[in-house]
Structure formats: C-alpha cells, structure tokens
Amino acid sequence: MLLIYLLGLVCGVHSALFYDSYRGTEITREDVKRHDKANTTFWCVNEIEPCNPSEGRRVDGSCNNLRHPTRGATHTPFVRLLPATFDKNFEPRKSSSGNDLPLARYLRTRLISVGKVPSTIFTMLAVHYFVFMSADVVSLHDTVNYIQWKPYCCTEKGKTDYMCVPNKIPEDDPVHRFSGIRCLNMTRPESFQSIGCVRNDTIPERIISSTPLLDLSVIYGNLLPPLLQKGRLFTGGLVKTEIEEGRIWPPSYKTQANVCYLNQRPKETRCHEMPEDGSNTLAGINLVAIWFWRYHNFIATELAKVNPCWDDDKLFETARDINIAVSLQIYYYELLPVFFGFDNMAEDGVIDRSGGFRDLYDENIPPQLSLEYPFALRWVHNIQDGTLKLHDKEGYYLRQFPIMNLTLRTGFLAVDNNIDYLTQGSFRQGSSKIDYVADPDVTEQGLGPHQRVSDLVTNDLSKNRYFGFQPYVNYRQFCFNRRIKSFDDLHGIIDEERIEVLREMYERVEDIDLLAGIWTEKPIRGGFVPPTFYCLVIDQLKRNIYSDRHWYERPDRPNAFTFPQLAQIRKITIARMLCDVGDTVKRIQPHAFLKAGFKNPMCDCKHIIGMDFSAWRDDSCGAGGGFFDHFFQPVLVLHDKEGYYLRQFPIMNLTLRTGFLAVDNNIDYLTQGSFRQGSSKIDYVADPDRIEVLREMYERVEDIDLLAGIWTEKPMRGGFVPPTFYCLVIDQLKRNIYSDRHWYERPDRPNAFTFPQLAQIRKITIARMLCDVGDTVKRIQPHAFLKAGFKNPMCDCKHIIGMDFSAWRDDSCGAGGGFFDHFFQPVLV
C-alpha cells in the first residue's frame, strides 16, 4: 500500500476509483469536479485504490468489505436500529399529543441529581478507556464546532443561524435561577445534508470523519497521507517520538497554530501532531492515546528482537495489527465484562469462553456503526468524576485538578510531572458511583473555560432529539420484544420514584426520550449498566465481529494470527500495558479497571503477566531449535528452599526406590529442584545431516522405523516437538475428550461442575499446587514448567492465584457457609 501510494505521488498515476460517500456507489470524474466546485469533495467523495483481497487492514477503512469497498471507510453513513422520527422540517419530534416535549435541562435536573459520590468498585481508568474507545469511532467536530466556530448560539447572532440550537434554562432552574443565565450553547449535528452531500429534503444523517470500526484511528489516523507524514519514522517499524525530561511523547506541533487552545503559555506548549487530532481533546483520550502510541514502539522493538531480518514495513504493519488487537482484547474481555457481566456477554455471543479462534464474519453485513451505539455511550458521562486526583508513584495523594479544564490542553501533561501523577491517579482514583447522580463539573462546567456554562448531560438529552431517535418504549420493544403501553408497565424496569417523575414530566409513556429511559433503568442482572444501554451497545459489539473482515480473532483473514500468537494477545491487560509504557508505574493492581483491595492487591509489575513475542518468531530469519540430543535427564539436581544447589543424584538409580524420598529431606530438595533445574535441551542428535544418515541405514524410505523418524524430525511450527510425535499424542488427547463421559469440562455429566466452579479450576497451575502441597515451597515462578527468568520471576506463593472454593458452597448447609451455634458439642471428652 505504501509503495502504491508513493508511486502515485511520483509518477502521477491514479488508479483509484471515486465513490459517493453516502450511497457507496461509483461516481464519475464530472461528479467529482462538481463537488470540487462546491468545496464538498473531502466529505462527499471517497477516493479508493482497487481492493486487494490479500492485503491487511487499510488505514482509511476502505476495502474491508470487498463487495462494498466504501463501507468501513471514513465519511460513510451510520446504520439505524430503528427508523428516524422527526417533526416538520426535520425538527425534533413532539409529544404524541402534538405539544413540545419537556425542556432537556428541566428533564435533566429532575432525573439526574448533582453531587459527588465516588465508586468503591471502578477506577477512573475504566472511564478513560470507555471514552477513548468511543473516540475511535466518532469525531469531535460537532463539539469543536460550537467551541470554536459557533460559540455565539446564545446571542442575537445565534438566532439567525440555522445550525444553532441552544438549550433553554428554565427560570426556576435549581442552579441558575439567580444567575441570569437562561441558555446553554449547542449546535445541530453535522449531516450529509448540512454539508451538501445529499439534498436537504431528505432525513438528516450524521456524518463523521472516523472509520466506523474499532481500529485505533485515534492513533493511526483515518487517512494514509497523515500517517505517512506525521506518524511513521520509517525505521524499525517505529512511529515518531520525542524525548522530553526522560519521557516519551508523540511528536508535537512546532507552532502555536494547533487545537490545544487551553494551553497556558508560555509554560504549556506541547500539543500532539499525530495523524489524528482527536488525541488532544479530552484528558482521558489524551492519556490512553499516549500509552498506545508508546505501545506501538514497544511492540515493534520486541518484534525486531525476535525477527532481525524483518524490514520497516513488516515491523510496522505487524505492530499495528497487534496494537489494534490489544485494544480490542482489553475492551471486549477486560473492561466491558466488569460492567456488563462476563456471563451476559458470553451468552450473547460477544466474547468467547474458549480462548481460541472464532470466525463469525459475514460479508453480507456491511461494516457500519449504528447511530445508537456512540450515543448510548454518553451514559458514561454519569460515572465521570469531575476532578482528576494526582498521586505520586508511592500512591500518596498530591492534589486534584478539574478534568474539564484539561479539554484541548495537552501542554498540562508535560509540565510539573503531571503525566506521572495523572497516570498513577488513573488506577487509584474511583470513578463516580453508578447511580442517578452526576458530578457538578459535568453538569455545569462540561467544557471548562471554553464555555461559561455547559451541561454535557443536558446536551446529551437534547442531541437524542436532534438525532431523531424513536421514543424509549420503542427501543425497549426492539430489545426485549415487550410492548410498554402505560407507565404502570415500567414497574420492575424502573424504580417507583423515578416512574413518578417520568409520569409528571411526560404526557404519555410513548413520549419518553430514549436517553431519559436509559438514565432511570435499574441495572441489568449480573452487571452494572441499564438493560437498554446494554442492548444498544451489545448490538454494535456483535456487528463489529460479524462485519469486520480483519477482526483479530479470525483465523482466515489476511495476515491472521497463529493460535500461539492469539494466545499471547489473550494475556494482555491494561495493567500490563501500563507496566510496559506508563510513567513511573512499578506497582499496580492486576485488574486495574477495578479499585485495589483484598482480592485485587497492588503488586510489582514483574508479577503481571505479559506477551511473549517469540510467538512471532519468523524461522526464515535464522533457524533455531532442533531436537533431542538426550531423551531423558541423566541426573536430578537437589536444591534447598532458598534455591541453593546441594548435590545431584542419578535419576535411573531412583527407579522403584520410593524410600529415598523419605530420608535426609530428599523430597524437599527434589521438589525445589523440580522447578529450578532445566530439562535437557531440545535439539538434534550429533550428526548434522540426518537425511543422509537415514539413507545409509535404510534401503528405502518406506523402511524407516516410526521412532527413528520421530527422532530426526524438525520441531513443528509454533512448538518444540516433532510433528509426528505431536500428531500421535494429539489423537489420544482428543480421544480422551470425545470418549470420556465424565470429562471434567462437560456441562452435562453426572455431578458436573457449574460454570463458576469450572472457572476456579481453570485458575489452577502446577505452581499453585506446589505452593499448597509441595514440601518447603514458599516461593516459585508462576509458570513452573518453564525456567525462572526476567519474564517468569520467582515470587511469593501469596501472589500465585489459586481456587476459591466458595464456588462449591451448598446453600442447603446454611446461609453464608456458616453453621448453627446450638449444634456445637458443649463439652470435649
């Protein structure tokens, strides 16, 4: 792709085709000229190189679907789960009686209280990641529009500007009844119609500049030229970076003409010049973008170590592919399950319990984003804490800073060690509690100094109407196939007191706004989010898997991961990522989206498992390996509990000699040696040319003995054993599963484990087992079948996860697992 692009620049060759961005149909050069004249080409025309089925994911998202090359690209339309509903001239709908709906600000103040209630469960890091992943599929030009270009919608000038749609503040507003402020600035969403791609007499459809699939466009951009110009270093697969006071930063603008309007100059000057400006917007997006930018180079560097023959393009594209997969693994398998419930997501087919490949791709489903998905994610505003707490690397609280004052203010991160303290605070500070209360900074100072007053939550509700969403009850029917006919039908879905507020605010239940209904719902069973929110988000999460030809779990995509590579990506967590690239992060809780505590203790980064990049080793870069110069270990090495070598003993002399273990502490020393002593090396027999030896020893190839052939085979790709050995063993391993009626993973066997019980069994390792029953074992490496080392360090047994036997609690034995005090024997004989 890079070569094609550069040749096009140098030679003036244009093989690209032009498409209407809204309809996805091919257009002529005359059509393009018409758009050039109207200055609408950037938004309304997609210029796409011919698709190559074997190429990887394009930066601009085109050719993801080979039947519909534009779908998946920038500036393409959303899909709606339900058709739009508007009043005349595409103004917001009215109530079923024809009256105006209640003011958005009035609704917000009645349904969402204001206050600060911290969560004891979730960290601010979870909120940051939510916002970052949302930014990957939306662009913030609507927000920039009313910050920079149309800040005047509450003035006389705004009354004549069609794009101005400010929110009115009622006179009895609980905050502004005495302030004199009666207006909140807001603009209409930009649409294909407002920009001029489609006629104005058609239903407005929102237009954005991001690709609709989750592909780290905040990092790599949405178009190839900015990535080539601003992103790539063209050496070692790396992206450009700058070093300032020992910290690694994305490249920065060298002039003051940038989007970081709130930088407090002259001290604060840094503003990222990345392929996409969205990284400079909100504090959470900014932090996570910096981490993923660094993580790309971390990955590329590790890949170069195991594959010194790879060129820059190979390293870059592979690192980008892994980085995107990491972002999705963390989002789908770590962040969302703690909010949505792991079982809920598994049962709905969003995540896979097996940990293996899955291929649900359907070329008949275009890669598009539902309009409801990014809108529903605005619910996260309700759990946004208005202040960021700064902590030092030891965890001590330093101070706090209003998060809204960091909008478009990247320079703040680069001074006074602030990025260090904000990183530490991200996994120590709790988010706001999931309740019906929003932080006052979110509801009154949503854009900090950019606007005198700004209520993000009110704007969310107002945009609900300007996007043309159908009423809440229609989405409930879409999601749960149950029609709600009256307010009384909301019992069990919404708390009684909030039903009464809705009854006061809306004339009929059919009038309730989608977002107002989501705000007031009780949490989903097994999770923490409203059920309709869950439904709308899950729909898009599944759409991503079905429609993305390059989905990272697919085994049959261009440049697909091997199973060992996918297994390494499965290991990654946000905690490990911060250990690798987070400023001053040396200790962190393993589940960093959750508050640290008894079951999630702070621990050294060396105990947080990460990826082993040897899974990406390319044998063509220089073969390693080989097989068997010995078939068993001739001696056993004995160590004491501190790991000191004592002596060794011939293993053959211990055959049928159990008594040896019971004397002179030998079982202690052999146990310690079992996970400290290396096995024999896996390599070949002495003769370097095994085929010639076989030719000399056997008359015909058909005469070679099975074991002789196994001895001489090269190891299988991705493993260390001979392929025929692997085949014979795997056959029996599978036979065990197929033929054993009592196989432990079966859900339908006598006395089968429950899913929570099986989940506990999945946790067990030989290391944990030795901690529990091994003689003198107090310290051991987590992966005890592998030698201890930098990525597998010795650690105290308390850090080796084991089973929680409460999963086997039998409720018939008495609630809480206790017993009855009158049943105790009063005396001992």
Rosetta blueprint (number, residue, H / E / L):
1 M L
2 L H
3 L H
4 I H
5 Y H
6 L H
7 L H
8 G H
9 L H
10 V H
11 C H
12 G L
13 V L
14 H L
15 S L
16 A L
17 L E
18 F E
19 Y E
20 D E
21 S L
22 Y L
23 R L
24 G L
25 T L
26 E E
27 I L
28 T L
29 R H
30 E H
31 D H
32 V H
33 K H
34 R H
35 H H
36 D H
37 K H
38 A H
39 N L
40 T L
41 T H
42 F H
43 W H
44 C H
45 V E
46 N E
47 E E
48 I E
49 E L
50 P L
51 C L
52 N L
53 P L
54 S L
55 E L
56 G L
57 R L
58 R L
59 V L
60 D L
61 G L
62 S L
63 C L
64 N L
65 N L
66 L L
67 R L
68 H L
69 P L
70 T L
71 R L
72 G L
73 A L
74 T L
75 H L
76 T L
77 P L
78 F L
79 V E
80 R L
81 L L
82 L L
83 P L
84 A L
85 T L
86 F L
87 D L
88 K H
89 N H
90 F H
91 E L
92 P L
93 R L
94 K L
95 S L
96 S L
97 S L
98 G L
99 N L
100 D L
101 L L
102 P L
103 L L
104 A H
105 R H
106 Y H
107 L H
108 R H
109 T H
110 R H
111 L H
112 I L
113 S E
114 V E
115 G L
116 K L
117 V L
118 P E
119 S E
120 T E
121 I E
122 F E
123 T E
124 M H
125 L H
126 A H
127 V H
128 H H
129 Y H
130 F H
131 V H
132 F H
133 M H
134 S H
135 A H
136 D L
137 V L
138 V L
139 S L
140 L L
141 H H
142 D H
143 T H
144 V H
145 N H
146 Y H
147 I H
148 Q H
149 W H
150 K L
151 P L
152 Y L
153 C L
154 C L
155 T L
156 E H
157 K H
158 G H
159 K H
160 T L
161 D L
162 Y L
163 M L
164 C E
165 V L
166 P L
167 N E
168 K E
169 I L
170 P L
171 E L
172 D L
173 D L
174 P L
175 V L
176 H L
177 R L
178 F L
179 S L
180 G L
181 I L
182 R L
183 C E
184 L E
185 N L
186 M L
187 T E
188 R L
189 P L
190 E L
191 S E
192 F H
193 Q H
194 S H
195 I H
196 G L
197 C L
198 V L
199 R L
200 N L
201 D L
202 T L
203 I L
204 P L
205 E L
206 R E
207 I L
208 I L
209 S L
210 S L
211 T L
212 P L
213 L L
214 L L
215 D L
216 L L
217 S H
218 V H
219 I H
220 Y H
221 G L
222 N L
223 L L
224 L H
225 P H
226 P H
227 L H
228 L H
229 Q H
230 K H
231 G H
232 R E
233 L L
234 F L
235 T L
236 G L
237 G L
238 L L
239 V E
240 K L
241 T L
242 E E
243 I E
244 E E
245 E L
246 G L
247 R E
248 I E
249 W E
250 P L
251 P L
252 S E
253 Y L
254 K L
255 T L
256 Q L
257 A L
258 N L
259 V L
260 C L
261 Y L
262 L L
263 N L
264 Q L
265 R L
266 P L
267 K L
268 E L
269 T L
270 R L
271 C L
272 H E
273 E L
274 M L
275 P L
276 E L
277 D H
278 G H
279 S H
280 N H
281 T L
282 L L
283 A H
284 G H
285 I H
286 N H
287 L H
288 V H
289 A H
290 I H
291 W H
292 F H
293 W H
294 R H
295 Y H
296 H H
297 N H
298 F H
299 I H
300 A H
301 T H
302 E H
303 L H
304 A H
305 K H
306 V H
307 N L
308 P L
309 C L
310 W L
311 D L
312 D H
313 D H
314 K H
315 L H
316 F H
317 E H
318 T H
319 A H
320 R H
321 D H
322 I H
323 N H
324 I H
325 A H
326 V H
327 S H
328 L H
329 Q H
330 I H
331 Y H
332 Y H
333 Y H
334 E H
335 L H
336 L H
337 P H
338 V H
339 F H
340 F H
341 G L
342 F H
343 D H
344 N H
345 M H
346 A H
347 E H
348 D L
349 G L
350 V L
351 I L
352 D L
353 R L
354 S L
355 G L
356 G L
357 F L
358 R L
359 D L
360 L L
361 Y L
362 D L
363 E L
364 N L
365 I L
366 P L
367 P L
368 Q L
369 L L
370 S E
371 L L
372 E H
373 Y H
374 P H
375 F H
376 A H
377 L H
378 R H
379 W H
380 V H
381 H H
382 N H
383 I H
384 Q L
385 D L
386 G L
387 T E
388 L E
389 K E
390 L E
391 H E
392 D L
393 K L
394 E L
395 G L
396 Y L
397 Y E
398 L E
399 R E
400 Q E
401 F E
402 P E
403 I H
404 M H
405 N H
406 L H
407 T L
408 L L
409 R L
410 T H
411 G H
412 F H
413 L H
414 A H
415 V L
416 D L
417 N L
418 N H
419 I H
420 D H
421 Y H
422 L H
423 T H
424 Q H
425 G H
426 S H
427 F L
428 R L
429 Q L
430 G E
431 S E
432 S E
433 K L
434 I L
435 D L
436 Y L
437 V E
438 A E
439 D L
440 P H
441 D H
442 V H
443 T H
444 E H
445 Q E
446 G L
447 L L
448 G H
449 P H
450 H H
451 Q L
452 R L
453 V L
454 S E
455 D L
456 L H
457 V H
458 T H
459 N H
460 D H
461 L H
462 S H
463 K H
464 N H
465 R H
466 Y H
467 F L
468 G L
469 F L
470 Q L
471 P L
472 Y H
473 V H
474 N H
475 Y H
476 R H
477 Q H
478 F H
479 C H
480 F H
481 N L
482 R L
483 R L
484 I L
485 K L
486 S L
487 F H
488 D H
489 D H
490 L H
491 H E
492 G L
493 I L
494 I E
495 D L
496 E H
497 E H
498 R H
499 I H
500 E H
501 V H
502 L H
503 R H
504 E H
505 M H
506 Y L
507 E L
508 R L
509 V H
510 E H
511 D H
512 I L
513 D L
514 L H
515 L H
516 A H
517 G H
518 I H
519 W H
520 T H
521 E E
522 K L
523 P L
524 I L
525 R L
526 G L
527 G L
528 F L
529 V L
530 P L
531 P H
532 T H
533 F H
534 Y H
535 C H
536 L H
537 V H
538 I H
539 D H
540 Q H
541 L H
542 K H
543 R H
544 N H
545 I H
546 Y H
547 S H
548 D L
549 R L
550 H L
551 W L
552 Y L
553 E L
554 R L
555 P L
556 D L
557 R L
558 P L
559 N L
560 A L
561 F L
562 T L
563 F H
564 P H
565 Q H
566 L H
567 A H
568 Q H
569 I H
570 R H
571 K H
572 I L
573 T L
574 I H
575 A H
576 R H
577 M H
578 L H
579 C H
580 D H
581 V H
582 G L
583 D L
584 T L
585 V L
586 K L
587 R E
588 I E
589 Q L
590 P L
591 H L
592 A L
593 F L
594 L E
595 K L
596 A L
597 G E
598 F L
599 K L
600 N E
601 P L
602 M L
603 C E
604 D E
605 C H
606 K H
607 H H
608 I L
609 I L
610 G L
611 M L
612 D L
613 F H
614 S H
615 A H
616 W H
617 R L
618 D L
619 D H
620 S H
621 C H
622 G L
623 A L
624 G L
625 G L
626 G L
627 F L
628 F L
629 D L
630 H L
631 F L
632 F L
633 Q L
634 P L
635 V E
636 L E
637 V E
638 L E
639 H E
640 D L
641 K L
642 E L
643 G L
644 Y L
645 Y E
646 L E
647 R E
648 Q E
649 F E
650 P E
651 I H
652 M H
653 N H
654 L H
655 T L
656 L L
657 R L
658 T H
659 G H
660 F H
661 L H
662 A H
663 V L
664 D L
665 N L
666 N H
667 I H
668 D H
669 Y H
670 L H
671 T H
672 Q H
673 G H
674 S H
675 F L
676 R L
677 Q L
678 G L
679 S L
680 S L
681 K L
682 I L
683 D L
684 Y L
685 V L
686 A L
687 D L
688 P L
689 D L
690 R H
691 I H
692 E H
693 V H
694 L H
695 R H
696 E H
697 M H
698 Y L
699 E L
700 R L
701 V H
702 E H
703 D H
704 I L
705 D L
706 L H
707 L H
708 A H
709 G H
710 I H
711 W H
712 T H
713 E L
714 K L
715 P L
716 M L
717 R L
718 G L
719 G L
720 F L
721 V L
722 P L
723 P H
724 T H
725 F H
726 Y H
727 C H
728 L H
729 V H
730 I H
731 D H
732 Q H
733 L H
734 K H
735 R H
736 N H
737 I H
738 Y H
739 S H
740 D L
741 R L
742 H L
743 W L
744 Y L
745 E L
746 R L
747 P L
748 D L
749 R L
750 P L
751 N L
752 A L
753 F L
754 T L
755 F H
756 P H
757 Q H
758 L H
759 A H
760 Q H
761 I H
762 R H
763 K H
764 I L
765 T L
766 I H
767 A H
768 R H
769 M H
770 L H
771 C H
772 D H
773 V H
774 G L
775 D L
776 T L
777 V L
778 K L
779 R E
780 I E
781 Q L
782 P L
783 H L
784 A L
785 F L
786 L L
787 K L
788 A L
789 G E
790 F L
791 K L
792 N E
793 P L
794 M L
795 C E
796 D E
797 C H
798 K H
799 H H
800 I L
801 I L
802 G L
803 M L
804 D L
805 F H
806 S H
807 A H
808 W H
809 R L
810 D L
811 D H
812 S H
813 C H
814 G L
815 A H
816 G H
817 G H
818 G L
819 F L
820 F L
821 D H
822 H H
823 F H
824 F L
825 Q L
826 P L
827 V L
828 L L
829 V L
